[in-house]
Amino acid sequence: MNLYHYISKSILLGSALAISSVSFGGNEDRAGSAGASELLINPWARSSAWADAGVSSVTGLEAMFVNVAGLSYADKTEIMFTNTNWLSKLADISVNNFGLAQRIGETSVLGISFMSMNFGEIPITTTELPEGGIGTFNPRYSNINLAYSKQFSSSISGGLNVKLVNQAISNIKASGVAFDAGVRYITGENDNIKFAISLKNVGAPMSFSGDGLSLDILNTSTGNTIAMVQRVSDFELPSLLSIGASYDFLFNENNTLTIAGAFTSNSFTKDQFRAGANYTLSSSKAIFTMSTGYVFEKAIFDKELRTSALTGLTAGISVDFPVGKSKSPIGIDYAYRASVFGGVHTIGARINIK
């Protein structure tokens, strides 16, 4: 059996297992019991602009978040930076993300990205001083992604992403490792039909440790101080499974409309249905991309029962300017995600070297 047929059968088997596991996902009773929820935040602009619906069609560096199999379609070198103003009316939270993708062969690509969340300065409070006034602290969330993706044939690609997860304040921290895996299948007369499966955030439970969990207790009978360390529970990672499909309407060589849909089965929250549209208009001087999408989940329209701060609607626009003899694009991206707390704004810049 050659590699092509082996991969094809593996994808069919994986699809069957994934579909059968959908019925066990979306456990609402477990909502809030997982940690490291920053793993669910898409820091990239273009893919989030159409609601992460492009599980089967996203390519290049942004595929490291949505479906790592698409990383194998990156240009020779791709560099990106984004900044996200998260829930703008709720708090001053920013998400900074940097990534680099490098082709290492005709069919293989390596990717690395670094995401950090900045929550600003938060006053320190204690039981004795609940009003603060004794200084501030700055929580730090950071994720490092190391990914490898390969095209096994003209129609099949796959990839693996390793995440190093870290959460910390001045005296407490938690660290862990998570894994993503994805496959992508392309078919159609003009390679305009795509299917994909992406499994994300699979890893061992994490737990917090540090001096912040210790307490000094006065023994009134002896007058001595006893150091006590509080026990903390482990928390699981927010693993999920996404299955997606897309269709490209190729009007001509300069106009393309992509319609995509995906189903996401979450281990600790409600299941989600995603739909998105991406329109690209190309010319010799610039490439314009407009995107929109929607994420639907149970009770998202009900203010009393809604469990997500995001209300589903997404939109964005990107502009690329081809430069040099190779026409390598330099681009600017913007995305908006609607929220009950003022929305999420993401702006980014990219350089693709062909």
Order of alpha helices (4+ residues) and beta strands (2+ residues): alpha-alpha-alpha-beta-beta-beta-beta-beta-beta-beta-beta-beta-beta-beta-beta-beta-beta-beta-beta-beta-beta
